[in-house]
Amino acid sequence: NIFFGLRIPALYRAGRFKVILIAVVISLVYPNSFKWVLSNYNGINIINLLLSIVLFTMGTTLKVDDFINVFKNPKAITVGISAQYIIMPLMALTLASAFSLDTALTAGLILVGTVPGGTASDVITFLAKGDVALSVSLTAVSTVISPILTPIITLLLIGNQIQFNPVDMFISIIEIVIVPIIIGLILNYKFPNFCEKLKDYLPTISSIVICLIVAGVIGANKQAILTSSVIILIVITLQYFLAMLLGFVIGYLAGMDRKQIITVAIELAFQNSGLSTSLAKTHFPNLSQATVPGALYSVFQNFVGSILAYVFRKYQS
């Protein structure tokens, strides 16, 4: 029962959401405690380095079979990936316009919509009795193609409002996401026994890293969050639940079975918010609040996801 380095019992015994919540509280009370997360060290962006560690752990748990499954279930994969990169970005743009978000928050929300699915979706899918193989494949495929689609879609949606270089974003995603995953894949292929033992430690590593990223962003934007938290929380809540609802509708209309429908719904709702935060920090340096939506979305999806997993599991039992 291990998916992308997250051992289910260990994850919930450790109380990942509680750890994140504690980090958030500390960052609000002592906002300078995690200031170093958003800094550079010898020309290296710390937040990008931290995220690369998470993606490396993901790579060490991936196998070639996870990609071969794409050809075994092409319809479900096509529907899921299409929804991921069409519905989520358009929904983010619609919500940003409907609530008249400023440029920075709009950019951050768009990035939450254009990044690939988050690895936590595979854990929640397992707990919800969904199609875990489909979830793993959806996350893997959406992540691998993100260097191309994320910059292009972001450019199409907000390129007329914000100046940024999509090629630079492409390179960033290759460096932050693809390279660490490939290294992890190679390590898993060459030393499978070592990676199997390593999995016991990966939940702790990735949880700590995510906590640091969230705490760093929230601490740096404490005042902005306190003054605009109600609006942005409403937007993030709508984004999450609308994604879940549309996932159910799309899965049903596509003729999927119950497990696949639940999987697509979860996959849409769970985004790689850490990546959106990292990209916002790197490519929108003059828009500090652009990192806020991703950080808040990370906290929200971890909290609500564990509750929904219980609801789905109970409904199917």
C-alpha positions as CSV (number, residue, x, y, z in Angstrom):
1,N,0.0,0.0,0.0
2,I,2.6,2.5,-1.0
3,F,2.1,5.1,-3.7
4,F,4.6,7.8,-4.7
5,G,6.5,7.3,-1.4
6,L,3.6,7.6,0.9
7,R,2.9,4.7,3.1
8,I,-0.8,5.0,4.0
9,P,-0.8,4.0,7.7
10,A,2.4,6.1,8.4
11,L,0.9,9.1,6.7
12,Y,-2.2,9.2,8.8
13,R,-0.5,8.2,12.0
14,A,1.9,11.1,11.6
15,G,-1.1,13.4,10.9
16,R,0.3,15.2,7.9
17,F,-2.4,17.9,8.1
18,K,-1.7,18.5,11.7
19,V,1.9,19.0,11.0
20,I,1.1,21.5,8.2
21,L,-1.3,23.3,10.5
22,I,1.3,23.7,13.2
23,A,3.8,25.0,10.6
24,V,1.1,27.5,9.4
25,V,0.5,28.7,13.0
26,I,4.2,29.2,13.7
27,S,4.7,31.1,10.4
28,L,1.8,33.4,11.3
29,V,3.1,34.0,14.9
30,Y,6.8,34.2,13.9
31,P,6.7,35.1,10.2
32,N,10.5,35.4,9.9
33,S,11.0,31.8,11.1
34,F,10.8,30.4,7.6
35,K,12.0,33.4,5.6
36,W,15.0,31.4,4.4
37,V,12.6,29.1,2.4
38,L,12.0,31.9,-0.2
39,S,15.7,33.0,-0.4
40,N,18.6,32.0,-2.6
41,Y,21.8,30.2,-1.5
42,N,24.8,30.4,-3.9
43,G,22.4,31.2,-6.7
44,I,20.1,28.2,-5.9
45,N,16.4,29.0,-5.3
46,I,15.7,27.2,-2.0
47,I,12.0,26.6,-2.7
48,N,12.8,25.0,-6.0
49,L,15.4,22.8,-4.4
50,L,12.9,21.7,-1.8
51,L,10.2,20.9,-4.3
52,S,12.8,18.9,-6.4
53,I,13.3,16.7,-3.3
54,V,9.6,15.9,-3.2
55,L,9.6,15.0,-6.9
56,F,12.7,12.9,-6.5
57,T,10.9,10.8,-3.8
58,M,8.0,10.4,-6.3
59,G,10.4,9.2,-8.9
60,T,11.9,6.5,-6.6
61,T,8.4,4.9,-6.3
62,L,7.5,5.0,-10.0
63,K,8.0,2.1,-12.4
64,V,7.7,1.7,-16.1
65,D,4.4,-0.2,-15.6
66,D,2.9,3.1,-14.3
67,F,3.3,4.5,-17.8
68,I,2.4,1.3,-19.6
69,N,-1.0,1.4,-17.9
70,V,-1.7,4.4,-20.1
71,F,-2.1,2.1,-23.1
72,K,-4.2,-0.4,-21.2
73,N,-6.8,2.2,-20.3
74,P,-6.5,5.0,-23.0
75,K,-10.0,6.3,-22.7
76,A,-9.9,7.0,-18.9
77,I,-6.4,8.5,-19.2
78,T,-7.4,10.7,-22.1
79,V,-10.5,12.0,-20.3
80,G,-8.6,12.6,-17.1
81,I,-5.7,14.4,-18.7
82,S,-8.0,16.5,-20.9
83,A,-10.0,17.6,-17.9
84,Q,-6.9,18.3,-16.0
85,Y,-5.5,20.8,-18.5
86,I,-8.7,22.2,-19.9
87,I,-11.2,22.4,-17.0
88,M,-8.9,23.3,-14.2
89,P,-7.2,26.3,-15.9
90,L,-10.5,27.7,-17.3
91,M,-12.1,27.3,-13.9
92,A,-9.3,29.2,-12.2
93,L,-9.6,32.0,-14.8
94,T,-13.4,32.2,-14.3
95,L,-13.2,32.3,-10.5
96,A,-10.4,35.0,-10.6
97,S,-12.6,37.1,-12.9
98,A,-15.8,36.5,-10.9
99,F,-14.2,37.6,-7.7
100,S,-12.1,40.4,-9.2
101,L,-8.9,39.1,-7.8
102,D,-5.9,41.4,-8.2
103,T,-3.1,40.5,-10.7
104,A,-0.9,38.7,-8.2
105,L,-3.7,36.4,-6.8
106,T,-5.0,35.8,-10.3
107,A,-1.6,34.7,-11.5
108,G,-1.2,32.4,-8.4
109,L,-4.7,30.9,-8.9
110,I,-4.1,30.3,-12.6
111,L,-0.9,28.4,-11.8
112,V,-2.8,26.2,-9.3
113,G,-5.1,25.4,-12.3
114,T,-2.4,24.8,-14.9
115,V,0.0,22.6,-12.9
116,P,-0.3,18.8,-12.9
117,G,-2.2,16.7,-10.4
118,G,-0.7,16.3,-6.9
119,T,0.8,13.1,-5.6
120,A,-1.6,13.1,-2.6
121,S,-4.4,12.2,-5.0
122,D,-3.0,8.6,-5.2
123,V,-3.2,8.2,-1.4
124,I,-6.7,9.7,-1.2
125,T,-7.8,7.4,-4.1
126,F,-6.6,4.4,-2.2
127,L,-8.5,5.4,0.9
128,A,-11.6,6.2,-1.1
129,K,-11.5,2.8,-2.8
130,G,-11.0,4.3,-6.2
131,D,-8.9,3.0,-9.1
132,V,-5.3,3.4,-7.7
133,A,-3.6,2.3,-10.9
134,L,-5.5,4.9,-12.9
135,S,-4.7,7.6,-10.3
136,V,-1.0,6.8,-10.4
137,S,-1.0,6.8,-14.2
138,L,-2.9,10.1,-14.4
139,T,-0.5,11.8,-11.9
140,A,2.5,10.4,-13.7
141,V,1.4,11.4,-17.2
142,S,0.1,14.9,-16.2
143,T,3.4,15.5,-14.5
144,V,5.6,14.4,-17.4
145,I,3.7,16.6,-19.9
146,S,3.5,19.6,-17.6
147,P,6.7,21.3,-18.9
148,I,4.9,21.9,-22.2
149,L,1.3,22.4,-21.2
150,T,1.7,24.5,-18.0
151,P,3.7,27.3,-19.6
152,I,1.6,27.4,-22.8
153,I,-1.8,27.4,-21.0
154,T,-0.6,30.0,-18.5
155,L,0.6,32.2,-21.3
156,L,-2.7,31.9,-23.1
157,L,-4.7,32.8,-20.0
158,I,-2.7,35.6,-18.5
159,G,0.0,36.4,-21.0
160,N,-1.8,39.7,-21.9
161,Q,-1.7,40.8,-18.2
162,I,1.7,39.6,-17.0
163,Q,5.0,39.5,-18.7
164,F,6.8,36.2,-18.3
165,N,8.9,33.9,-20.5
166,P,7.1,30.6,-21.1
167,V,10.4,29.1,-22.3
168,D,12.0,29.9,-19.0
169,M,9.0,28.3,-17.2
170,F,9.5,25.2,-19.4
171,I,13.1,25.0,-18.4
172,S,12.2,25.5,-14.7
173,I,9.7,22.6,-14.8
174,I,12.2,20.4,-16.5
175,E,14.8,21.2,-13.7
176,I,12.3,21.1,-10.8
177,V,10.1,18.2,-11.9
178,I,11.4,16.1,-14.7
179,V,15.1,15.8,-13.8
180,P,14.5,14.7,-10.2
181,I,11.8,12.2,-11.3
182,I,14.2,10.7,-13.9
183,I,16.9,10.4,-11.3
184,G,14.5,8.7,-9.0
185,L,13.3,6.3,-11.7
186,I,16.9,5.4,-12.5
187,L,17.7,4.8,-8.9
188,N,14.6,2.6,-8.5
189,Y,15.5,0.6,-11.6
190,K,19.1,0.1,-10.6
191,F,18.6,-0.4,-6.9
192,P,15.0,-1.6,-6.3
193,N,15.8,-3.1,-2.9
194,F,17.3,0.1,-1.6
195,C,14.4,2.2,-2.8
196,E,12.0,-0.3,-1.2
197,K,13.7,0.3,2.1
198,L,13.8,4.1,1.4
199,K,10.0,4.2,1.1
200,D,9.7,4.0,4.9
201,Y,11.4,7.4,5.3
202,L,9.9,9.2,2.3
203,P,6.6,10.2,3.9
204,T,8.4,12.1,6.6
205,I,10.7,13.8,4.1
206,S,8.0,14.9,1.8
207,S,5.7,16.1,4.6
208,I,8.5,18.2,6.1
209,V,9.4,19.7,2.8
210,I,5.7,20.6,2.0
211,C,5.4,22.1,5.5
212,L,8.5,24.3,5.0
213,I,7.2,25.6,1.6
214,V,3.7,26.4,2.9
215,A,5.1,28.0,6.1
216,G,7.6,30.1,4.1
217,V,5.0,31.5,1.8
218,I,2.5,32.2,4.5
219,G,5.0,33.8,6.7
220,A,6.3,36.1,3.9
221,N,2.7,37.1,3.1
222,K,1.2,37.2,6.5
223,Q,-0.3,40.7,6.2
224,A,-1.7,40.1,2.8
225,I,-3.3,36.8,3.9
226,L,-4.9,38.3,7.0
227,T,-6.4,41.1,4.9
228,S,-7.6,39.1,2.0
229,S,-8.0,35.6,3.5
230,V,-11.8,35.5,3.3
231,I,-12.0,36.1,-0.4
232,I,-9.1,33.9,-1.4
233,L,-10.3,31.1,0.9
234,I,-13.8,31.3,-0.7
235,V,-12.2,31.1,-4.2
236,I,-10.0,28.2,-3.2
237,T,-12.9,26.3,-1.6
238,L,-15.0,26.8,-4.8
239,Q,-12.1,25.7,-7.0
240,Y,-11.6,22.5,-5.0
241,F,-15.3,21.5,-4.8
242,L,-16.2,22.5,-8.3
243,A,-13.2,20.4,-9.6
244,M,-14.5,17.5,-7.6
245,L,-18.1,17.9,-8.8
246,L,-17.0,18.3,-12.5
247,G,-14.8,15.2,-12.1
248,F,-17.9,13.2,-11.2
249,V,-19.9,14.6,-14.0
250,I,-17.2,14.1,-16.6
251,G,-16.5,10.5,-15.5
252,Y,-20.2,9.7,-15.5
253,L,-20.7,11.2,-19.0
254,A,-17.6,9.3,-20.3
255,G,-19.2,6.0,-19.2
256,M,-16.6,5.2,-16.5
257,D,-17.3,2.8,-13.6
258,R,-17.7,4.0,-10.1
259,K,-14.1,3.6,-9.1
260,Q,-12.9,5.4,-12.1
261,I,-15.3,8.3,-11.6
262,I,-14.1,8.8,-8.0
263,T,-10.5,8.7,-9.2
264,V,-11.0,11.3,-11.9
265,A,-12.8,13.6,-9.4
266,I,-10.0,13.3,-6.9
267,E,-7.3,13.8,-9.5
268,L,-8.9,17.0,-10.6
269,A,-9.3,18.4,-7.1
270,F,-5.8,17.6,-6.0
271,Q,-3.2,19.8,-7.6
272,N,0.6,20.0,-7.3
273,S,0.2,23.2,-5.3
274,G,3.8,23.1,-4.3
275,L,4.9,23.4,-7.9
276,S,2.5,26.3,-8.5
277,T,4.0,28.1,-5.5
278,S,7.5,27.5,-6.8
279,L,6.7,28.7,-10.3
280,A,5.0,31.8,-8.9
281,K,8.1,32.7,-6.8
282,T,10.5,32.1,-9.7
283,H,8.6,33.6,-12.6
284,F,6.5,36.4,-11.0
285,P,9.1,37.8,-8.6
286,N,7.4,41.2,-8.5
287,L,4.1,39.7,-7.5
288,S,4.8,38.3,-4.0
289,Q,1.1,37.4,-3.4
290,A,1.1,35.1,-6.4
291,T,2.5,32.4,-4.1
292,V,-0.4,32.6,-1.7
293,P,-3.1,30.6,-3.6
294,G,-0.8,27.6,-3.9
295,A,0.2,27.6,-0.3
296,L,-3.4,28.0,0.9
297,Y,-4.6,25.4,-1.6
298,S,-2.1,22.9,-0.2
299,V,-3.4,23.3,3.4
300,F,-7.0,23.1,2.2
301,Q,-6.7,20.0,0.0
302,N,-4.9,18.0,2.7
303,F,-7.6,18.8,5.3
304,V,-10.7,18.3,3.1
305,G,-9.1,15.4,1.2
306,S,-8.8,13.2,4.3
307,I,-12.5,13.9,5.2
308,L,-13.7,13.1,1.7
309,A,-11.7,9.9,1.5
310,Y,-13.6,8.7,4.6
311,V,-16.9,9.8,3.1
312,F,-16.3,8.0,-0.2
313,R,-15.1,4.9,1.6
314,K,-18.1,4.7,3.8
315,Y,-20.4,5.3,0.8
316,Q,-19.0,2.3,-1.0
317,S,-18.8,0.0,1.9
